Amino acid sequence: MLNIEEANRKSKEAVDGVLKSYSEVAKSWQAIATETGEFSRKYMQDATSYFEQLMGVRTIEAALELQTNFAKSSYETAVAQTSKLTELYSDLGKTLAKPFEAAASQSTSVFTKTTL
């Protein structure tokens, strides 16, 4: 038969785990926001510098070279940023799943004990 006290204890442990992970989730979101803000700030600085340099260009060849360098640099930066954000979101997903994994494991063990 199902032991109500044990089920209540396991349920409380699961809720405590969810509440405990809240700070970890908040830290993950903060890291994502910080990284995105830093990327935006750096991109604006790079774009401003590019347009300032473009205003001083005297030949089309120099303008094309400047444009090519800026496009290449922007692409490389975007790829690196995507990799960083992918890793941060992956870590966030793992953090979000931890309490539920523990709760599922505990529930399974309680269910197995009561049915055998």
LUMZAVO-504712 format. One record per residue: residue number from 0; x, y, z of N, C-alpha, C, O in turn. Coordinates in steps of 0.2 Angstrom, whole numbers, plus 5000, padded with zeros to 4 digits. Last residue first. Layout:
N
<r balum="NUM" n_xx="X" n_yy="Y" n_zz="Z" ca_xx="X" ca_yy="Y" ca_zz="Z" c_xx="X" c_yy="Y" c_zz="Z" o_xx="X" o_yy="Y" o_zz="Z"/>
...
***
This chain:
116
<r balum="115" n_xx="5029" n_yy="4982" n_zz="4972" ca_xx="5032" ca_yy="4975" ca_zz="4972" c_xx="5030" c_yy="4972" c_zz="4978" o_xx="5033" o_yy="4966" o_zz="4979"/>
<r balum="114" n_xx="5023" n_yy="4994" n_zz="4973" ca_xx="5020" ca_yy="4989" ca_zz="4968" c_xx="5023" c_yy="4982" c_zz="4969" o_xx="5020" o_yy="4978" o_zz="4967"/>
<r balum="113" n_xx="5031" n_yy="5002" n_zz="4981" ca_xx="5024" ca_yy="5001" ca_zz="4983" c_xx="5021" c_yy="4995" c_zz="4979" o_xx="5016" o_yy="4992" o_zz="4981"/>
<r balum="112" n_xx="5044" n_yy="5003" n_zz="4975" ca_xx="5043" ca_yy="5000" ca_zz="4981" c_xx="5036" c_yy="4998" c_zz="4983" o_xx="5035" o_yy="4993" o_zz="4986"/>
<r balum="111" n_xx="5040" n_yy="5010" n_zz="4963" ca_xx="5043" ca_yy="5003" ca_zz="4963" c_xx="5042" c_yy="4999" c_zz="4969" o_xx="5040" o_yy="4993" o_zz="4969"/>
<r balum="110" n_xx="5036" n_yy="5022" n_zz="4968" ca_xx="5031" ca_yy="5018" ca_zz="4965" c_xx="5033" c_yy="5011" c_zz="4964" o_xx="5029" o_yy="5006" o_zz="4965"/>
<r balum="109" n_xx="5048" n_yy="5027" n_zz="4974" ca_xx="5043" ca_yy="5026" ca_zz="4978" c_xx="5037" c_yy="5021" c_zz="4975" o_xx="5035" o_yy="5016" o_zz="4978"/>
<r balum="108" n_xx="5056" n_yy="5027" n_zz="4962" ca_xx="5058" ca_yy="5023" ca_zz="4967" c_xx="5052" c_yy="5022" c_zz="4972" o_xx="5052" o_yy="5016" o_zz="4974"/>
<r balum="107" n_xx="5048" n_yy="5037" n_zz="4955" ca_xx="5049" ca_yy="5030" ca_zz="4952" c_xx="5051" c_yy="5025" c_zz="4957" o_xx="5048" o_yy="5020" o_zz="4958"/>
<r balum="106" n_xx="5050" n_yy="5048" n_zz="4963" ca_xx="5043" ca_yy="5045" ca_zz="4962" c_xx="5044" c_yy="5038" c_zz="4959" o_xx="5040" o_yy="5034" o_zz="4961"/>
<r balum="105" n_xx="5064" n_yy="5050" n_zz="4962" ca_xx="5061" ca_yy="5049" ca_zz="4968" c_xx="5054" c_yy="5045" c_zz="4967" o_xx="5053" o_yy="5041" o_zz="4971"/>
<r balum="104" n_xx="5065" n_yy="5053" n_zz="4948" ca_xx="5068" ca_yy="5048" ca_zz="4951" c_xx="5065" c_yy="5045" c_zz="4957" o_xx="5065" o_yy="5039" o_zz="4959"/>
<r balum="103" n_xx="5057" n_yy="5065" n_zz="4947" ca_xx="5055" ca_yy="5059" ca_zz="4944" c_xx="5058" c_yy="5052" c_zz="4946" o_xx="5055" o_yy="5047" o_zz="4947"/>
<r balum="102" n_xx="5065" n_yy="5073" n_zz="4955" ca_xx="5058" ca_yy="5072" ca_zz="4957" c_xx="5055" c_yy="5065" c_zz="4954" o_xx="5052" o_yy="5061" o_zz="4957"/>
<r balum="101" n_xx="5076" n_yy="5074" n_zz="4948" ca_xx="5077" ca_yy="5071" ca_zz="4954" c_xx="5070" c_yy="5069" c_zz="4957" o_xx="5069" o_yy="5064" o_zz="4960"/>
<r balum="100" n_xx="5071" n_yy="5080" n_zz="4936" ca_xx="5074" ca_yy="5073" ca_zz="4936" c_xx="5075" c_yy="5070" c_zz="4943" o_xx="5073" o_yy="5064" o_zz="4943"/>
<r balum="99" n_xx="5067" n_yy="5092" n_zz="4941" ca_xx="5062" ca_yy="5087" ca_zz="4938" c_xx="5065" c_yy="5080" c_zz="4938" o_xx="5061" o_yy="5075" o_zz="4939"/>
<r balum="98" n_xx="5078" n_yy="5099" n_zz="4944" ca_xx="5074" ca_yy="5097" ca_zz="4950" c_xx="5068" c_yy="5092" c_zz="4947" o_xx="5066" o_yy="5087" o_zz="4951"/>
<r balum="97" n_xx="5085" n_yy="5099" n_zz="4931" ca_xx="5088" ca_yy="5095" ca_zz="4937" c_xx="5083" c_yy="5094" c_zz="4942" o_xx="5082" o_yy="5088" o_zz="4944"/>
<r balum="96" n_xx="5080" n_yy="5107" n_zz="4921" ca_xx="5078" ca_yy="5100" ca_zz="4921" c_xx="5080" c_yy="5096" c_zz="4928" o_xx="5077" o_yy="5091" o_zz="4929"/>
<r balum="95" n_xx="5086" n_yy="5119" n_zz="4922" ca_xx="5079" ca_yy="5119" ca_zz="4923" c_xx="5077" c_yy="5112" c_zz="4924" o_xx="5072" o_yy="5110" o_zz="4927"/>
<r balum="94" n_xx="5099" n_yy="5116" n_zz="4919" ca_xx="5098" ca_yy="5118" ca_zz="4926" c_xx="5090" c_yy="5118" c_zz="4927" o_xx="5088" o_yy="5116" o_zz="4933"/>
<r balum="93" n_xx="5098" n_yy="5113" n_zz="4906" ca_xx="5100" ca_yy="5108" ca_zz="4911" c_xx="5099" c_yy="5110" c_zz="4918" o_xx="5096" o_yy="5105" o_zz="4922"/>
<r balum="92" n_xx="5095" n_yy="5125" n_zz="4901" ca_xx="5090" ca_yy="5119" ca_zz="4900" c_xx="5092" c_yy="5114" c_zz="4905" o_xx="5087" o_yy="5111" o_zz="4908"/>
<r balum="91" n_xx="5106" n_yy="5133" n_zz="4904" ca_xx="5100" ca_yy="5134" ca_zz="4907" c_xx="5095" c_yy="5129" c_zz="4907" o_xx="5091" o_yy="5127" o_zz="4912"/>
<r balum="90" n_xx="5115" n_yy="5126" n_zz="4896" ca_xx="5116" ca_yy="5126" ca_zz="4903" c_xx="5110" c_yy="5128" c_zz="4907" o_xx="5108" o_yy="5125" o_zz="4912"/>
<r balum="89" n_xx="5110" n_yy="5130" n_zz="4883" ca_xx="5110" ca_yy="5123" ca_zz="4885" c_xx="5111" c_yy="5122" c_zz="4893" o_xx="5108" o_yy="5118" o_zz="4896"/>
<r balum="88" n_xx="5112" n_yy="5144" n_zz="4884" ca_xx="5105" ca_yy="5141" ca_zz="4884" c_xx="5105" c_yy="5134" c_zz="4886" o_xx="5100" o_yy="5131" o_zz="4889"/>
<r balum="87" n_xx="5126" n_yy="5144" n_zz="4884" ca_xx="5122" ca_yy="5147" ca_zz="4889" c_xx="5115" c_yy="5144" c_zz="4890" o_xx="5113" o_yy="5143" o_zz="4895"/>
<r balum="86" n_xx="5128" n_yy="5138" n_zz="4871" ca_xx="5131" ca_yy="5135" ca_zz="4877" c_xx="5127" c_yy="5138" c_zz="4883" o_xx="5125" o_yy="5134" o_zz="4888"/>
<r balum="85" n_xx="5122" n_yy="5148" n_zz="4863" ca_xx="5120" ca_yy="5141" ca_zz="4863" c_xx="5122" c_yy="5137" c_zz="4869" o_xx="5118" o_yy="5133" o_zz="4872"/>
<r balum="84" n_xx="5130" n_yy="5159" n_zz="4866" ca_xx="5123" ca_yy="5159" ca_zz="4868" c_xx="5120" c_yy="5152" c_zz="4868" o_xx="5116" o_yy="5150" o_zz="4872"/>
<r balum="83" n_xx="5142" n_yy="5155" n_zz="4860" ca_xx="5142" ca_yy="5156" ca_zz="4867" c_xx="5135" c_yy="5156" c_zz="4870" o_xx="5133" o_yy="5153" o_zz="4875"/>
<r balum="82" n_xx="5138" n_yy="5153" n_zz="4846" ca_xx="5141" ca_yy="5148" ca_zz="4850" c_xx="5141" c_yy="5149" c_zz="4858" o_xx="5139" o_yy="5144" o_zz="4862"/>
<r balum="81" n_xx="5135" n_yy="5166" n_zz="4843" ca_xx="5130" ca_yy="5161" ca_zz="4843" c_xx="5132" c_yy="5155" c_zz="4847" o_xx="5128" o_yy="5152" o_zz="4850"/>
<r balum="80" n_xx="5147" n_yy="5173" n_zz="4844" ca_xx="5142" ca_yy="5174" ca_zz="4849" c_xx="5136" c_yy="5169" c_zz="4849" o_xx="5134" o_yy="5167" o_zz="4854"/>
<r balum="79" n_xx="5154" n_yy="5167" n_zz="4834" ca_xx="5156" ca_yy="5166" ca_zz="4840" c_xx="5151" c_yy="5167" c_zz="4846" o_xx="5150" o_yy="5164" o_zz="4850"/>
<r balum="78" n_xx="5146" n_yy="5172" n_zz="4823" ca_xx="5146" ca_yy="5165" ca_zz="4824" c_xx="5149" c_yy="5163" c_zz="4831" o_xx="5146" o_yy="5159" o_zz="4834"/>
<r balum="77" n_xx="5148" n_yy="5186" n_zz="4825" ca_xx="5141" ca_yy="5183" ca_zz="4825" c_xx="5141" c_yy="5175" c_zz="4827" o_xx="5138" o_yy="5173" o_zz="4831"/>
<r balum="76" n_xx="5162" n_yy="5187" n_zz="4822" ca_xx="5159" ca_yy="5189" ca_zz="4829" c_xx="5152" c_yy="5186" c_zz="4830" o_xx="5151" o_yy="5183" o_zz="4835"/>
<r balum="75" n_xx="5162" n_yy="5183" n_zz="4809" ca_xx="5165" ca_yy="5179" ca_zz="4814" c_xx="5163" c_yy="5180" c_zz="4821" o_xx="5162" o_yy="5176" o_zz="4825"/>
<r balum="74" n_xx="5154" n_yy="5193" n_zz="4803" ca_xx="5152" ca_yy="5186" ca_zz="4803" c_xx="5155" c_yy="5182" c_zz="4808" o_xx="5152" o_yy="5178" o_zz="4811"/>
<r balum="73" n_xx="5162" n_yy="5205" n_zz="4806" ca_xx="5155" ca_yy="5204" ca_zz="4809" c_xx="5152" c_yy="5197" c_zz="4809" o_xx="5149" o_yy="5195" o_zz="4813"/>
<r balum="72" n_xx="5173" n_yy="5202" n_zz="4798" ca_xx="5173" ca_yy="5203" ca_zz="4806" c_xx="5167" c_yy="5202" c_zz="4809" o_xx="5166" o_yy="5198" o_zz="4814"/>
<r balum="71" n_xx="5167" n_yy="5202" n_zz="4786" ca_xx="5171" ca_yy="5196" ca_zz="4788" c_xx="5171" c_yy="5196" c_zz="4796" o_xx="5170" o_yy="5191" o_zz="4799"/>
<r balum="70" n_xx="5163" n_yy="5215" n_zz="4785" ca_xx="5158" ca_yy="5210" ca_zz="4784" c_xx="5161" c_yy="5203" c_zz="4787" o_xx="5158" o_yy="5199" o_zz="4790"/>
<r balum="69" n_xx="5175" n_yy="5222" n_zz="4786" ca_xx="5169" ca_yy="5223" ca_zz="4791" c_xx="5164" c_yy="5217" c_zz="4791" o_xx="5162" o_yy="5215" o_zz="4796"/>
<r balum="68" n_xx="5182" n_yy="5218" n_zz="4775" ca_xx="5184" ca_yy="5217" ca_zz="4782" c_xx="5179" c_yy="5218" c_zz="4787" o_xx="5179" o_yy="5213" o_zz="4792"/>
<r balum="67" n_xx="5173" n_yy="5223" n_zz="4765" ca_xx="5174" ca_yy="5216" ca_zz="4765" c_xx="5177" c_yy="5214" c_zz="4772" o_xx="5175" o_yy="5209" o_zz="4775"/>
<r balum="66" n_xx="5173" n_yy="5237" n_zz="4768" ca_xx="5167" ca_yy="5234" ca_zz="4768" c_xx="5168" c_yy="5226" c_zz="4769" o_xx="5165" o_yy="5223" o_zz="4773"/>
<r balum="65" n_xx="5187" n_yy="5240" n_zz="4765" ca_xx="5184" ca_yy="5241" ca_zz="4771" c_xx="5178" c_yy="5237" c_zz="4773" o_xx="5177" o_yy="5234" o_zz="4778"/>
<r balum="64" n_xx="5187" n_yy="5236" n_zz="4751" ca_xx="5191" ca_yy="5233" ca_zz="4756" c_xx="5189" c_yy="5234" c_zz="4763" o_xx="5189" o_yy="5229" o_zz="4767"/>
<r balum="63" n_xx="5178" n_yy="5246" n_zz="4746" ca_xx="5176" ca_yy="5239" ca_zz="4746" c_xx="5181" c_yy="5234" c_zz="4750" o_xx="5178" o_yy="5230" o_zz="4753"/>
<r balum="62" n_xx="5185" n_yy="5257" n_zz="4749" ca_xx="5178" ca_yy="5256" ca_zz="4752" c_xx="5177" c_yy="5249" c_zz="4752" o_xx="5174" o_yy="5246" o_zz="4757"/>
<r balum="61" n_xx="5196" n_yy="5256" n_zz="4741" ca_xx="5197" ca_yy="5256" ca_zz="4748" c_xx="5190" c_yy="5255" c_zz="4752" o_xx="5190" o_yy="5252" o_zz="4757"/>
<r balum="60" n_xx="5190" n_yy="5256" n_zz="4729" ca_xx="5194" ca_yy="5250" ca_zz="4731" c_xx="5195" c_yy="5250" c_zz="4738" o_xx="5194" o_yy="5245" o_zz="4741"/>
<r balum="59" n_xx="5185" n_yy="5269" n_zz="4728" ca_xx="5180" ca_yy="5263" ca_zz="4729" c_xx="5184" c_yy="5257" c_zz="4731" o_xx="5181" o_yy="5253" o_zz="4735"/>
<r balum="58" n_xx="5193" n_yy="5281" n_zz="4739" ca_xx="5193" ca_yy="5277" ca_zz="4733" c_xx="5188" c_yy="5271" c_zz="4734" o_xx="5186" o_yy="5269" o_zz="4739"/>
<r balum="57" n_xx="5193" n_yy="5287" n_zz="4751" ca_xx="5193" ca_yy="5292" ca_zz="4745" c_xx="5192" c_yy="5288" c_zz="4738" o_xx="5191" o_yy="5290" o_zz="4733"/>
<r balum="56" n_xx="5186" n_yy="5287" n_zz="4767" ca_xx="5188" ca_yy="5283" ca_zz="4761" c_xx="5188" c_yy="5288" c_zz="4755" o_xx="5183" o_yy="5291" o_zz="4754"/>
<r balum="55" n_xx="5179" n_yy="5293" n_zz="4778" ca_xx="5186" ca_yy="5295" ca_zz="4776" c_xx="5189" c_yy="5292" c_zz="4770" o_xx="5194" o_yy="5294" o_zz="4768"/>
<r balum="54" n_xx="5168" n_yy="5285" n_zz="4780" ca_xx="5167" ca_yy="5292" ca_zz="4778" c_xx="5174" c_yy="5295" c_zz="4776" o_xx="5174" o_yy="5300" o_zz="4772"/>
<r balum="53" n_xx="5173" n_yy="5273" n_zz="4785" ca_xx="5170" ca_yy="5274" ca_zz="4778" c_xx="5169" c_yy="5281" c_zz="4775" o_xx="5170" o_yy="5282" o_zz="4770"/>
<r balum="52" n_xx="5177" n_yy="5276" n_zz="4798" ca_xx="5182" ca_yy="5275" ca_zz="4793" c_xx="5179" c_yy="5275" c_zz="4786" o_xx="5183" o_yy="5278" o_zz="4781"/>
<r balum="51" n_xx="5164" n_yy="5278" n_zz="4803" ca_xx="5168" ca_yy="5283" ca_zz="4803" c_xx="5174" c_yy="5282" c_zz="4798" o_xx="5176" o_yy="5287" o_zz="4795"/>
<r balum="50" n_xx="5159" n_yy="5265" n_zz="4801" ca_xx="5156" ca_yy="5271" ca_zz="4797" c_xx="5160" c_yy="5277" c_zz="4797" o_xx="5160" o_yy="5281" o_zz="4792"/>
<r balum="49" n_xx="5167" n_yy="5258" n_zz="4809" ca_xx="5167" ca_yy="5256" ca_zz="4802" c_xx="5164" c_yy="5262" c_zz="4798" o_xx="5167" o_yy="5264" o_zz="4793"/>
<r balum="48" n_xx="5164" n_yy="5263" n_zz="4822" ca_xx="5171" ca_yy="5264" ca_zz="4819" c_xx="5171" c_yy="5263" c_zz="4812" o_xx="5174" o_yy="5266" o_zz="4808"/>
<r balum="47" n_xx="5150" n_yy="5259" n_zz="4822" ca_xx="5152" ca_yy="5266" ca_zz="4823" c_xx="5159" c_yy="5267" c_zz="4820" o_xx="5160" o_yy="5272" o_zz="4816"/>
<r balum="46" n_xx="5152" n_yy="5245" n_zz="4823" ca_xx="5149" ca_yy="5248" ca_zz="4817" c_xx="5150" c_yy="5256" c_zz="4817" o_xx="5151" o_yy="5258" o_zz="4811"/>
<r balum="45" n_xx="5159" n_yy="5244" n_zz="4835" ca_xx="5162" ca_yy="5242" ca_zz="4828" c_xx="5159" c_yy="5245" c_zz="4823" o_xx="5162" o_yy="5247" o_zz="4818"/>
<r balum="44" n_xx="5150" n_yy="5248" n_zz="4844" ca_xx="5156" ca_yy="5251" ca_zz="4843" c_xx="5160" c_yy="5250" c_zz="4837" o_xx="5162" o_yy="5254" o_zz="4834"/>
<r balum="43" n_xx="5139" n_yy="5239" n_zz="4841" ca_xx="5138" ca_yy="5246" ca_zz="4840" c_xx="5145" c_yy="5250" c_zz="4840" o_xx="5146" o_yy="5254" o_zz="4835"/>
<r balum="42" n_xx="5146" n_yy="5227" n_zz="4846" ca_xx="5144" ca_yy="5228" ca_zz="4839" c_xx="5143" c_yy="5235" c_zz="4837" o_xx="5145" o_yy="5238" o_zz="4832"/>
<r balum="41" n_xx="5148" n_yy="5230" n_zz="4859" ca_xx="5153" ca_yy="5229" ca_zz="4855" c_xx="5152" c_yy="5230" c_zz="4848" o_xx="5155" o_yy="5233" o_zz="4844"/>
<r balum="40" n_xx="5134" n_yy="5230" n_zz="4863" ca_xx="5138" ca_yy="5236" ca_zz="4864" c_xx="5144" c_yy="5236" c_zz="4860" o_xx="5146" o_yy="5241" o_zz="4857"/>
<r balum="39" n_xx="5130" n_yy="5217" n_zz="4860" ca_xx="5127" ca_yy="5223" ca_zz="4857" c_xx="5131" c_yy="5229" c_zz="4858" o_xx="5132" o_yy="5233" o_zz="4853"/>
<r balum="38" n_xx="5138" n_yy="5210" n_zz="4869" ca_xx="5138" ca_yy="5209" ca_zz="4861" c_xx="5136" c_yy="5215" c_zz="4858" o_xx="5139" o_yy="5217" o_zz="4853"/>
<r balum="37" n_xx="5134" n_yy="5214" n_zz="4881" ca_xx="5140" ca_yy="5215" ca_zz="4879" c_xx="5141" c_yy="5214" c_zz="4872" o_xx="5145" o_yy="5218" o_zz="4868"/>
<r balum="36" n_xx="5120" n_yy="5209" n_zz="4881" ca_xx="5122" ca_yy="5216" ca_zz="4881" c_xx="5129" c_yy="5218" c_zz="4879" o_xx="5130" o_yy="5223" o_zz="4876"/>
<r balum="35" n_xx="5122" n_yy="5195" n_zz="4880" ca_xx="5119" ca_yy="5199" ca_zz="4874" c_xx="5120" c_yy="5206" c_zz="4875" o_xx="5121" o_yy="5209" o_zz="4869"/>
<r balum="34" n_xx="5129" n_yy="5193" n_zz="4892" ca_xx="5132" ca_yy="5192" ca_zz="4886" c_xx="5129" c_yy="5195" c_zz="4880" o_xx="5133" o_yy="5198" o_zz="4876"/>
<r balum="33" n_xx="5118" n_yy="5197" n_zz="4901" ca_xx="5125" ca_yy="5201" ca_zz="4901" c_xx="5129" c_yy="5199" c_zz="4895" o_xx="5131" o_yy="5204" o_zz="4892"/>
<r balum="32" n_xx="5108" n_yy="5188" n_zz="4898" ca_xx="5107" ca_yy="5195" ca_zz="4897" c_xx="5114" c_yy="5199" c_zz="4897" o_xx="5114" o_yy="5203" o_zz="4893"/>
<r balum="31" n_xx="5115" n_yy="5176" n_zz="4902" ca_xx="5113" ca_yy="5177" ca_zz="4895" c_xx="5112" c_yy="5184" c_zz="4893" o_xx="5114" o_yy="5187" o_zz="4888"/>
<r balum="30" n_xx="5117" n_yy="5178" n_zz="4915" ca_xx="5123" ca_yy="5177" ca_zz="4911" c_xx="5121" c_yy="5178" c_zz="4904" o_xx="5125" o_yy="5181" o_zz="4900"/>
<r balum="29" n_xx="5104" n_yy="5179" n_zz="4920" ca_xx="5108" ca_yy="5185" ca_zz="4920" c_xx="5114" c_yy="5184" c_zz="4916" o_xx="5116" o_yy="5189" o_zz="4913"/>
<r balum="28" n_xx="5100" n_yy="5166" n_zz="4918" ca_xx="5097" ca_yy="5171" ca_zz="4914" c_xx="5101" c_yy="5178" c_zz="4914" o_xx="5101" o_yy="5181" o_zz="4909"/>
<r balum="27" n_xx="5108" n_yy="5160" n_zz="4927" ca_xx="5109" ca_yy="5158" ca_zz="4920" c_xx="5106" c_yy="5163" c_zz="4916" o_xx="5109" o_yy="5165" o_zz="4911"/>
<r balum="26" n_xx="5103" n_yy="5165" n_zz="4939" ca_xx="5110" ca_yy="5166" ca_zz="4937" c_xx="5111" c_yy="5165" c_zz="4930" o_xx="5115" o_yy="5169" o_zz="4926"/>
<r balum="25" n_xx="5090" n_yy="5160" n_zz="4939" ca_xx="5091" ca_yy="5167" ca_zz="4939" c_xx="5098" c_yy="5169" c_zz="4936" o_xx="5099" o_yy="5173" o_zz="4933"/>
<r balum="24" n_xx="5094" n_yy="5146" n_zz="4941" ca_xx="5090" ca_yy="5148" ca_zz="4935" c_xx="5091" c_yy="5156" c_zz="4934" o_xx="5093" o_yy="5158" o_zz="4928"/>
<r balum="23" n_xx="5099" n_yy="5147" n_zz="4954" ca_xx="5103" ca_yy="5144" ca_zz="4948" c_xx="5100" c_yy="5147" c_zz="4941" o_xx="5104" o_yy="5149" o_zz="4937"/>
<r balum="22" n_xx="5088" n_yy="5151" n_zz="4961" ca_xx="5094" ca_yy="5155" ca_zz="4960" c_xx="5098" c_yy="5153" c_zz="4955" o_xx="5101" o_yy="5158" o_zz="4952"/>
<r balum="21" n_xx="5079" n_yy="5139" n_zz="4959" ca_xx="5077" ca_yy="5146" ca_zz="4956" c_xx="5083" c_yy="5151" c_zz="4956" o_xx="5084" o_yy="5154" o_zz="4951"/>
<r balum="20" n_xx="5083" n_yy="5128" n_zz="4965" ca_xx="5086" ca_yy="5129" ca_zz="4958" c_xx="5084" c_yy="5136" c_zz="4956" o_xx="5087" o_yy="5138" o_zz="4951"/>
<r balum="19" n_xx="5075" n_yy="5128" n_zz="4977" ca_xx="5083" ca_yy="5129" ca_zz="4977" c_xx="5086" c_yy="5131" c_zz="4970" o_xx="5090" o_yy="5135" o_zz="4970"/>
<r balum="18" n_xx="5063" n_yy="5125" n_zz="4972" ca_xx="5064" ca_yy="5132" ca_zz="4975" c_xx="5072" c_yy="5133" c_zz="4975" o_xx="5074" o_yy="5139" o_zz="4974"/>
<r balum="17" n_xx="5065" n_yy="5112" n_zz="4968" ca_xx="5063" ca_yy="5117" ca_zz="4963" c_xx="5065" c_yy="5124" c_zz="4965" o_xx="5067" o_yy="5128" o_zz="4962"/>
<r balum="16" n_xx="5068" n_yy="5106" n_zz="4980" ca_xx="5073" ca_yy="5106" ca_zz="4975" c_xx="5071" c_yy="5111" c_zz="4969" o_xx="5076" o_yy="5115" o_zz="4967"/>
<r balum="15" n_xx="5056" n_yy="5108" n_zz="4987" ca_xx="5062" ca_yy="5111" ca_zz="4989" c_xx="5068" c_yy="5111" c_zz="4984" o_xx="5071" o_yy="5116" o_zz="4983"/>
<r balum="14" n_xx="5048" n_yy="5099" n_zz="4979" ca_xx="5047" ca_yy="5106" ca_zz="4979" c_xx="5053" c_yy="5110" c_zz="4982" o_xx="5055" o_yy="5116" o_zz="4979"/>
<r balum="13" n_xx="5055" n_yy="5087" n_zz="4983" ca_xx="5054" ca_yy="5089" ca_zz="4976" c_xx="5053" c_yy="5097" c_zz="4975" o_xx="5056" o_yy="5100" o_zz="4971"/>
<r balum="12" n_xx="5052" n_yy="5086" n_zz="4996" ca_xx="5059" ca_yy="5087" ca_zz="4994" c_xx="5059" c_yy="5089" c_zz="4987" o_xx="5064" o_yy="5093" o_zz="4985"/>
<r balum="11" n_xx="5038" n_yy="5085" n_zz="4996" ca_xx="5042" ca_yy="5091" ca_zz="4999" c_xx="5049" c_yy="5092" c_zz="4997" o_xx="5051" o_yy="5097" o_zz="4995"/>
<r balum="10" n_xx="5037" n_yy="5073" n_zz="4990" ca_xx="5034" ca_yy="5078" ca_zz="4987" c_xx="5037" c_yy="5085" c_zz="4990" o_xx="5039" o_yy="5089" o_zz="4986"/>
<r balum="9" n_xx="5043" n_yy="5065" n_zz="5000" ca_xx="5046" ca_yy="5065" ca_zz="4993" c_xx="5044" c_yy="5071" c_zz="4990" o_xx="5047" o_yy="5075" o_zz="4986"/>
<r balum="8" n_xx="5034" n_yy="5067" n_zz="5010" ca_xx="5041" ca_yy="5069" ca_zz="5011" c_xx="5044" c_yy="5069" c_zz="5004" o_xx="5048" o_yy="5074" o_zz="5003"/>
<r balum="7" n_xx="5022" n_yy="5061" n_zz="5005" ca_xx="5023" ca_yy="5068" ca_zz="5007" c_xx="5030" c_yy="5071" c_zz="5007" o_xx="5031" o_yy="5076" o_zz="5005"/>
<r balum="6" n_xx="5027" n_yy="5048" n_zz="5003" ca_xx="5025" ca_yy="5052" ca_zz="4997" c_xx="5025" c_yy="5059" c_zz="4999" o_xx="5027" o_yy="5063" o_zz="4995"/>
<r balum="5" n_xx="5028" n_yy="5045" n_zz="5017" ca_xx="5034" ca_yy="5045" ca_zz="5012" c_xx="5033" c_yy="5049" c_zz="5006" o_xx="5037" o_yy="5052" o_zz="5004"/>
<r balum="4" n_xx="5015" n_yy="5046" n_zz="5021" ca_xx="5020" ca_yy="5050" ca_zz="5024" c_xx="5026" c_yy="5050" c_zz="5020" o_xx="5029" o_yy="5056" o_zz="5019"/>
<r balum="3" n_xx="5008" n_yy="5036" n_zz="5013" ca_xx="5007" ca_yy="5043" ca_zz="5013" c_xx="5012" c_yy="5048" c_zz="5015" o_xx="5014" o_yy="5053" o_zz="5012"/>
<r balum="2" n_xx="5013" n_yy="5023" n_zz="5005" ca_xx="5014" ca_yy="5026" ca_zz="5012" c_xx="5013" c_yy="5033" c_zz="5011" o_xx="5018" o_yy="5036" o_zz="5007"/>
<r balum="1" n_xx="5002" n_yy="5012" n_zz="4997" ca_xx="5006" ca_yy="5018" ca_zz="4997" c_xx="5006" c_yy="5021" c_zz="5004" o_xx="5002" o_yy="5022" o_zz="5007"/>
<r balum="0" n_xx="5004" n_yy="4994" n_zz="5000" ca_xx="5000" ca_yy="5000" ca_zz="5000" c_xx="5004" c_yy="5006" c_zz="5000" o_xx="5010" o_yy="5006" o_zz="5002"/>
***
